[in-house]
């Protein structure tokens, strides 16, 4: 009797996964990846040339952690990786994206066009850049552990500092503006929590970015939105994106100012598994695979996690999934 094949989920990481020349080894080597990147850069107009030059350069004019580089390039690389895997005969059955990775998932699923995605990412980066400076702090704790120590300000937040992401059972991201984030870090360290700064210069997924998110609503209102052709597991809700949510501009825009629920989304996905289970794939950007390996479903063999480095990336359509 033939063993039931696992279904494939592509993991698409967000802010913090960026690094200089990320996945650049695939450019001009993998045709579908190259075409997707060039399509994105062309859609960005003059800015696209600057993005391409900085992405490929060993000494970029604007560093990769700047929001005008990290956000558009993470979106573009995630999108291009998805296109290249499909071109190599490895289509996916579902998508799970973290923060900006969720927007790349939406584009891969056909919710909006890649060209509209390029416009959205340029607008998102510009809007976030104008918000008060701040950042994000990884904390080894649960949301309930942290919450009592962030209760010093209006609405229960210490000057806008909130839990911005829940990535694993005891791994959260605290987000907020400086100097409130610095004060929160001092408080948390004083309480014995292990903390480290995330590579972000803006307080993503905090109420501070609400004005930027509302600007994106207006951007998305001018775009054609469609139900996803591939199921997308949302880190905004922890559930599958519904057809109604997919065509609602606020759904995609406001996630910029709301928490990323990666662990609840992953847990729901792996708990409600199809026959044969899931294979979780992360390619070139290693952020989500280490988190996914902590899940009990992976430990007991009901799911598996695969990472593909740039040097291991399929370059030809030599892999064919049975039944595809």
Secondary structure, 3 states (H helix, E strand, C coil): CCCCCCEEEEEECCCCCCCCCCCHHHCCCCHHHHHHHHHHHHHCCHHHHHHHHHHHCCCCCCCCCCHHHHHHHHHHHHHHHHHHHHHCCCCCCEEEECCHHHHHHHHHCCCCCHHHHHHHHHHHHHHHHCCCEEEEEEECCCHHHHHHHHCCCHHHCECCEEEEEEEECCEEEEEEECCHHHHHHHHHHHCCCCEEECCCCECCCCHHHHHHHHHHHHHHHCCCCCCCCCEEECCCCCCECCHHHHCCHHHHHHHHHCCECHHHHHHHHHHCCCCCCEEEEEECCCCCHHHHCCCHHHHCCCEEEEEECHHHCCCCCCCCCCCC
